Amino acid sequence: MTTAEAAELLGVSVPAVLRMAKYGRIAPFHKIPGRTDPHTFHRDEVTRVLAERNLS
């Protein structure tokens, strides 16, 4: 899924997802060079982060 899709599922902004990836809170599946939305994420990883956020 794209960064925008992950952000929508998590209920955060795209920049927030990119910060989460930068600091290791969510693991990107693939970084696409030259795109404005440069990361893709596995749905399982996004679901894991969502579950952790709901437990907090």
C-alpha positions as CSV (number, residue, x, y, z in Angstrom):
1,M,0.0,0.0,0.0
2,T,1.1,3.6,-0.6
3,T,2.1,6.0,2.1
4,A,-1.2,7.9,1.6
5,E,-3.2,4.6,2.0
6,A,-1.2,3.8,5.2
7,A,-1.8,7.3,6.5
8,E,-5.5,7.0,5.9
9,L,-5.7,3.6,7.6
10,L,-3.7,4.9,10.6
11,G,-5.6,8.2,10.8
12,V,-2.5,10.3,10.5
13,S,-1.0,12.5,7.8
14,V,1.4,11.4,5.1
15,P,4.3,13.3,6.7
16,A,3.5,11.5,10.0
17,V,3.9,8.1,8.3
18,L,7.1,9.2,6.7
19,R,8.5,10.3,10.1
20,M,7.4,7.0,11.6
21,A,9.3,5.2,8.9
22,K,12.4,7.4,9.4
23,Y,12.5,6.6,13.1
24,G,11.7,2.9,12.7
25,R,8.2,2.9,14.1
26,I,6.9,1.4,10.9
27,A,8.9,-0.7,8.4
28,P,8.6,0.3,4.8
29,F,8.4,-2.6,2.3
30,H,10.0,-0.7,-0.5
31,K,11.3,2.7,-1.3
32,I,10.6,3.9,-4.8
33,P,13.2,6.2,-6.2
34,G,12.1,9.4,-7.8
35,R,8.5,9.4,-6.7
36,T,6.8,12.0,-4.4
37,D,5.3,9.1,-2.4
38,P,8.4,7.1,-2.1
39,H,7.5,4.2,0.3
40,T,5.2,1.3,0.1
41,F,4.1,-0.7,3.1
42,H,2.8,-4.2,3.7
43,R,-0.8,-4.1,5.0
44,D,0.3,-6.5,7.9
45,E,2.9,-3.9,9.1
46,V,0.3,-1.1,9.0
47,T,-2.2,-3.2,10.9
48,R,0.5,-4.0,13.5
49,V,1.2,-0.3,14.0
50,L,-2.5,0.4,14.2
51,A,-2.9,-2.3,16.9
52,E,0.0,-0.9,18.9
53,R,-1.5,2.6,18.7
54,N,-4.9,1.3,19.9
55,L,-3.2,-0.4,22.9
56,S,-1.6,2.8,24.1
